[in-house]
């Protein structure tokens, strides 16, 4: 996966999913894969609203460091008010908390190769997910 400028965000990975609107795949990606067969490749660009949404400044908070005690570090997750925040900065006695997805606001480019296609098992259809 790359951003719109071609910067690699994540390396190659294999993904198995249950096709047919089960919510395991971005809708745009699933539509692009519709009707394709094993061995086919495709490239798909998703705009922010098709992927992780636009960045929402309302989901950013700056709090006093003493509220959280020692050990607060960038990358930690803190749950408050039924919302999960990631600590993005700790400086000058303040903690910056961000509830946006790390890829919010970014257009994403996917390069895919379909390795195989198979029928879903009864258990997978019952659960609505692809099983390993």
C-alpha positions in Angstrom: 0.0 0.0 0.0 1.2 3.5 -0.9 0.0 7.0 -0.3 -1.0 9.2 -3.3 2.6 10.4 -3.6 3.9 6.9 -4.0 5.4 6.6 -0.5 5.1 3.0 0.7 3.0 2.7 3.9 3.0 -1.0 4.3 4.8 -3.9 2.6 3.3 -6.8 0.7 0.8 -8.9 2.6 -1.5 -11.8 1.9 -5.2 -11.2 2.8 -8.0 -13.7 2.7 -11.5 -12.2 2.9 -15.1 -13.2 2.4 -16.4 -11.5 -0.8 -20.0 -10.3 -0.9 -20.4 -7.3 1.4 -19.4 -8.8 4.7 -17.5 -5.7 5.7 -14.0 -7.2 5.6 -12.8 -5.1 2.7 -13.2 -1.5 1.7 -16.3 -1.3 -0.5 -14.4 0.2 -3.4 -11.7 -2.5 -3.2 -14.4 -5.3 -3.2 -16.1 -3.8 -6.2 -12.8 -3.6 -8.1 -12.2 -7.3 -7.3 -15.6 -8.3 -8.5 -15.5 -10.8 -11.4 -11.7 -11.0 -11.3 -9.9 -14.4 -11.4 -6.8 -16.0 -9.9 -3.6 -14.5 -11.4 -5.1 -11.1 -12.3 -3.6 -8.0 -10.9 -5.1 -4.6 -10.4 -4.3 -1.2 -8.9 -6.9 0.8 -7.0 -6.8 4.2 -5.5 -9.1 5.0 -2.5 -9.8 8.6 -1.6 -9.9 9.4 2.2 -13.7 9.1 2.4 -13.5 5.6 0.8 -10.9 4.4 3.3 -10.3 5.7 6.8 -12.2 9.0 6.4 -11.2 12.6 6.5 -9.0 13.8 9.3 -11.2 15.3 12.0 -9.5 18.0 14.1 -12.3 17.5 16.7 -10.8 14.1 17.6 -7.5 15.8 18.7 -7.0 16.7 22.4 -4.2 18.2 24.4 -4.3 17.3 28.1 -2.0 18.0 31.1 0.7 15.3 31.4 0.0 14.9 35.2 -3.5 13.6 34.4 -1.9 10.4 33.2 1.1 9.9 35.4 4.5 8.6 34.6 5.1 6.3 31.7 3.0 8.0 29.1 4.8 7.7 25.7 4.2 8.3 22.1 2.3 5.4 20.5 0.4 4.4 23.6 -3.3 4.0 23.4 -5.6 5.6 26.1 -9.4 5.0 26.3 -11.5 7.9 27.5 -15.2 8.6 27.2 -15.6 5.4 25.2 -13.1 6.7 22.6 -9.7 5.2 21.9 -6.9 7.8 21.5 -3.3 7.4 20.5 -0.6 9.5 22.2 1.0 11.4 19.3 3.2 13.8 21.3 4.4 14.3 24.9 6.2 17.7 25.5 6.2 20.7 27.8 3.9 19.0 30.4 1.3 18.2 27.8 0.0 15.0 26.1 -1.5 15.1 22.6 -4.2 12.5 22.1 -5.6 11.7 18.6 -8.6 9.5 18.0 -8.3 9.6 14.2 -7.1 6.5 12.4 -3.4 7.0 11.6 -4.3 6.9 7.8 -7.3 9.3 8.1 -7.2 12.0 5.5 -4.9 10.1 3.1 -5.6 8.8 -0.4 -4.3 5.2 -0.6 -3.1 3.2 -3.6 -3.3 -0.6 -3.5 -1.5 -2.9 -5.9 -3.1 -6.4 -5.8 -2.5 -9.8 -7.3 -5.3 -12.4 -6.8 -3.6 -15.5 -5.7 -6.6 -17.8 -5.5 -10.3 -18.0 -5.2 -12.4 -20.6 -3.5 -15.9 -21.2 -2.3 -16.6 -20.1 1.2 -17.2 -22.8 3.8 -20.6 -23.1 5.6 -18.9 -21.9 8.8 -17.4 -18.8 7.1 -20.8 -17.9 5.7 -22.4 -18.4 9.1 -19.8 -16.2 10.8 -19.5 -13.7 7.9 -15.7 -13.9 8.0 -13.0 -15.8 6.2 -11.4 -18.3 8.5 -7.6 -19.2 8.4 
